[in-house]
Structure formats: C-alpha cells, structure tokens
C-alpha cells in the first residue's frame, strides 16, 4: 500500500513539475534557456527508487511529454528512460549522500539527455549542425539544473530517503529452530 501511494505521489509530482516547467520557467529563464526539471526528476527516481522504476517512469512520462509538446513521439521517452537507467547505475556505484556528487550526476545526466535529443533531431529532421549555439544552450541548462539541485538538495534528500525506505527495504523473516 505504501508503494502505491508513493507511486501516486511521484505521478502528482510529475504534474507539478510540468506546471512549473510550462508556466513559471517561461518567465524565469536565462538567455532564453529554461532548466529541464524532468531530467532531474527521472534521475531522482532512478537514484532513490531504483527497481527499473526509473526507466519505466522515464519512458512513460517522456512519451506523455512528447504527445503534449514534442515534434516526434518517442525521443524524450527514450532519453528519459536512459536517464532512469543511468540513475540506477549511479546509485549502485556512487554515494548520493554528498551534495557535490549529486550535482555532478545531474550535470552529466542533463548533458547526456540534451546530446541525445540533439542527435536524434539531427537524424530525424536533417537540419544543419550548429555547434556553438548548442554548446551555449547546453552549458546554461546544465548550470541552471545544478543551481536548482543546490537549492532543492535538502528536499531531495528527505523525500529520497523516504522513498528508499519504501522501495528498497528488505523484509527478511528469520526462523529460529
């Protein structure tokens, strides 16, 4: 029952993030670049929930985003699913208790997501490759996401530890003979 309510809370959080992304950050941007809170959210799920739920959430929510605002259905779903898998990998190999480590994880995930999106758009739409504007946009978005993680770190840790208790606790029954 706790898992059901936790998943429901994650879905409601996604809609809240979508509202922030679509409304608030259209006014609050740096050089026309908005942060990508979806990457941070899916990485968060991959890190703290695991159990392939990061991949599933990334895939489903990315396809939902593509249906709402995307030009091509599936690219965001695929890339967010990859971010969920990266989060699960990073959870097994790195400590997420350090703020610096978490910031570098978000920066790397944001760069991977944007590079993948750019690559698939080049393949799909066959437009000219403009490296300098892309790198500028990428750097601003990476720094923007990192600053948001610095600000939201206490909330991320508190909620993440609670989710980790729900999803990663092992109930072991022992018998004494």
Secondary structure as UniProt FT lines:
FT   HELIX           2..19
FT   HELIX           20..24
FT   HELIX           25..27
FT   TURN            31..32
FT   HELIX           37..48
FT   TURN            51..52
FT   HELIX           53..69
FT   TURN            73..74
FT   HELIX           75..93
FT   HELIX           99..125
FT   HELIX           131..168
//
